Amino acid sequence: MITVRSVSIPEDLSERIVEQRRLNPRDRQGRGWQGIPNTDQPFPWFNTVYQQVQQLIGPIDSWWFNVNESTEYNNWHAHHNHKTVAVLYVAVPGGAIEFRQGEGYWRETPKSGDLLVFPGTLEHRVLPNNSKDIRVSIAFNLR
């Protein structure tokens, strides 16, 4: 149900994503920052990672950056309009992603470079960042 792939993460990727948050602040009331979904790839510094992900999972419909400070999280949700979704973990100082299907729950504790691929209908949430460092990930919806 969940596939884990490996992606090479450039050393400065986390800092560049955090800079995007600074340039485009959005208040989500403790639920972390999410960039505006993109349907193309507008950042030259992101191209290598974008191409790696696309080679692993296929055509990307939309994507966005996620940044979670200490204690920030994301609520239960699914991507019902997409057959497959993926999350690439860039900086993972603490916390996990939790999944539920019917009465079953399970957690994955990813590390930097892990690309989790799963059905868009699978409900998931990001547990609070239990570190003082920033957690950074990139979400992808597939065509």
C-alpha positions as CSV (number, residue, x, y, z in Angstrom):
1,M,0.0,0.0,0.0
2,I,2.8,2.4,0.9
3,T,6.0,2.3,-1.2
4,V,9.2,4.0,0.0
5,R,11.7,5.2,-2.6
6,S,14.9,7.0,-2.2
7,V,15.7,10.5,-3.7
8,S,19.0,12.4,-3.5
9,I,18.5,15.6,-1.6
10,P,20.7,18.6,-2.4
11,E,22.4,20.0,0.7
12,D,20.8,23.5,0.4
13,L,17.2,22.3,-0.5
14,S,15.8,22.7,3.0
15,E,17.1,26.3,3.3
16,R,15.7,27.2,-0.1
17,I,12.3,25.9,0.9
18,V,12.4,27.8,4.2
19,E,13.2,30.9,2.2
20,Q,10.0,30.3,0.1
21,R,8.1,30.3,3.4
22,R,9.6,33.6,4.3
23,L,8.8,35.1,0.9
24,N,5.2,33.7,0.9
25,P,4.0,33.6,4.5
26,R,0.6,31.9,5.2
27,D,-0.9,31.6,8.7
28,R,-2.4,28.1,9.2
29,Q,-2.9,28.5,13.0
30,G,-0.3,26.0,14.2
31,R,-0.7,23.5,11.4
32,G,2.5,24.3,9.6
33,W,3.2,26.2,6.4
34,Q,2.2,24.9,3.0
35,G,3.3,26.6,-0.2
36,I,0.7,27.3,-2.9
37,P,0.2,24.3,-5.1
38,N,2.2,24.4,-8.3
39,T,1.3,22.7,-11.6
40,D,4.7,23.3,-13.2
41,Q,8.2,23.5,-11.8
42,P,9.3,27.2,-11.5
43,F,12.5,27.0,-9.5
44,P,15.8,26.1,-11.2
45,W,17.2,25.0,-7.9
46,F,14.4,22.4,-7.5
47,N,14.7,20.9,-11.0
48,T,17.1,18.0,-10.2
49,V,14.8,16.8,-7.3
50,Y,11.6,17.3,-9.4
51,Q,13.1,15.3,-12.3
52,Q,14.2,12.5,-9.9
53,V,10.7,12.3,-8.4
54,Q,9.0,12.3,-11.8
55,Q,11.2,9.5,-13.0
56,L,10.2,7.4,-9.9
57,I,6.5,8.0,-9.8
58,G,5.4,9.4,-13.2
59,P,3.8,12.6,-14.4
60,I,3.2,15.1,-11.6
61,D,-0.1,17.0,-11.6
62,S,0.6,19.4,-8.7
63,W,3.1,19.8,-5.8
64,W,3.8,22.1,-2.8
65,F,6.3,22.6,-0.1
66,N,5.5,21.9,3.6
67,V,7.4,23.4,6.6
68,N,6.6,22.4,10.2
69,E,8.1,24.2,13.1
70,S,8.2,22.6,16.6
71,T,4.8,21.3,17.6
72,E,3.2,22.0,14.2
73,Y,1.2,19.3,12.4
74,N,-1.3,18.6,9.6
75,N,-4.8,17.2,10.2
76,W,-6.4,14.1,8.8
77,H,-7.0,14.4,5.1
78,A,-6.9,12.5,1.8
79,H,-6.4,13.5,-1.8
80,H,-9.5,12.0,-3.3
81,N,-9.1,13.6,-6.7
82,H,-5.8,11.8,-7.3
83,K,-5.1,8.1,-7.7
84,T,-1.7,8.4,-6.2
85,V,0.2,10.9,-4.0
86,A,3.7,11.1,-2.7
87,V,5.6,12.9,0.0
88,L,9.3,13.6,-0.2
89,Y,11.0,14.2,3.2
90,V,13.8,16.8,3.0
91,A,14.6,17.5,6.7
92,V,13.1,15.1,9.3
93,P,14.2,16.1,12.8
94,G,11.1,14.6,14.5
95,G,7.6,13.4,14.1
96,A,5.9,10.8,11.9
97,I,3.1,10.5,9.3
98,E,0.1,8.4,10.4
99,F,-2.3,6.5,8.1
100,R,-5.7,5.1,8.7
101,Q,-7.9,2.8,6.7
102,G,-11.1,1.7,8.2
103,E,-10.3,0.8,11.8
104,G,-6.6,0.3,11.2
105,Y,-3.9,2.9,12.0
106,W,-0.2,2.8,11.4
107,R,2.8,5.2,11.4
108,E,5.8,5.7,9.2
109,T,8.8,7.5,10.5
110,P,10.6,8.7,7.4
111,K,14.1,9.9,7.0
112,S,15.6,12.6,4.7
113,G,15.5,11.4,1.1
114,D,12.5,9.0,1.6
115,L,9.7,9.4,-0.9
116,L,6.5,7.8,0.4
117,V,4.1,6.8,-2.4
118,F,0.5,5.8,-1.5
119,P,-3.1,5.9,-2.8
120,G,-4.8,9.3,-2.8
121,T,-7.8,7.9,-1.0
122,L,-5.6,6.8,2.0
123,E,-6.3,9.1,4.9
124,H,-3.2,10.5,6.6
125,R,-2.0,13.2,8.9
126,V,1.4,14.5,10.0
127,L,2.0,14.3,13.7
128,P,3.4,17.2,15.6
129,N,7.1,18.0,15.0
130,N,8.6,16.8,18.3
131,S,11.9,18.6,17.7
132,K,13.1,22.2,17.9
133,D,14.4,21.9,14.3
134,I,12.2,22.6,11.2
135,R,10.7,19.6,9.4
136,V,10.5,20.1,5.6
137,S,8.7,17.9,3.0
138,I,7.3,18.2,-0.5
139,A,3.9,16.8,-1.4
140,F,3.0,15.6,-4.9
141,N,-0.3,14.7,-6.6
142,L,0.0,12.4,-9.6
143,R,-1.9,12.7,-12.8
